[in-house]
Amino acid sequence: MSTQSVTANIMGGTPTRGRAFSDTATDGVFDGNNMLSTVGSGELGQVLKGKTINYVCVQYAAGTCAWKIMDRTTQAVRRYGFGVKVGGVQLKDCQIQPYVVKESDILLVFTKAV
């Protein structure tokens, strides 16, 4: 299996305020690619608990990429979308319905090299 670098910027309110996450994702694996904060290595719910987010910008190196915000306890998927190849992100493509992050939320990615 191959791996690739994936980054995510999670923002709330205005797209100028947010937090960066990263992972070296194993291609073809979904539940094992948990993205962690680039500051302190915390999971989404630990870092942004109680914050309202409305932008999830995920960028990957090659192939294709999907992401989901999921409750680690109930496995309920809260939000999901597709990543954009590095250098091609447009903010309007990252917008999601506003969501209040819960402590048990994690951000997972699924990459697939071509």
N, C-alpha and C positions, 0 to 999 in steps of 0.2 A: 504494500500500500504506500501511496505517496502522501506527502504533507504539503501544506501551503500556509502562508501567513494570511490571517484575516484580521481586520480591524473594524471597530464599530464606534461611532459617535452617537451617544444617546443624549438628546436635548429636550428641554421643556421650556415652555413659554416662548422665548425668542431663540432662534437657531444659533445665537452667539454664546449661550450658556449651556454647558453640558459636561459629560464625562466620557473619557475614552476607555474602550475595552479592547482586548486582543486575545488571540489564540493561535497556536500552530495547529491547524485543523488537519486531521487525518481524512483524506478523501474517501467518500463512501460511508462515513460513520456519522450518525446524527446525535445520538444521546451521549456520546463521549466527548463532544467538542463544546465544552462549557467555557464561554468567554469570561475573562476576569478583568477587573479594573487595572489599568496601567499604573495606577497609584495605589499601592497597598494590596493588590491582588484579591480584592473582595468580589463576591458575586453581585449581580445586579441588585437583588433585594437587600443585601447588606449595605451597599453603597448609596442607593437612591430610595430607600424605604420612605414611603409617604409622599414622594415627589411626583408631580404630574409631568409625564413626558408626552411629546407629540411628534418627535422626529427620531427615527432609527436609521442611521446611515451605515450600512455594512459594505465594506469593500474587500475584495479578494484578489488573488494574483492571477489565476487562470481557470478556464472551464466555466463552471456555474456554481451558484451559491444560494441557499435558502436559509432563512433564520426564523426562530420562534422564541417568544417569551412564554415560559411555561412555569407553572407552580410545581416545585420539586416534590411536594407532598402528594397532591391530588393528581398530578400529571395533566391538569387542565391547561390547554393552550389559550393564552390571553390575547396575544397578537402574533402575526406572522407576516413574512414578506420575502422578497428576493434581494440579494446583494447586487452590487454593481462592480464591474471590473475596475481596478485601481485606475484613477485618472478620469473616469467617466461619470462620476457622481454629480447629480444635480439635486439641489436641496428639495425641490418640489416632488421629486420621486421618493424622498425619504419620509414624507409626512404620513402619520398614522392618526387614527382617532385618539384623542387624549385618553391617557391611561394613568391611573394612580398605582405606582409600584408598591407591591406587597413584599414583606420581608422574606417570604419563601420563593420569590421569583428568581428564575435563572434565565440567561440568554444563551441559547444553543444555536450552532450553525451546522449546516450540511454542505460540504463542498464536493464537487465531482470534477476531476481533471478531464480534459478532452483528449 
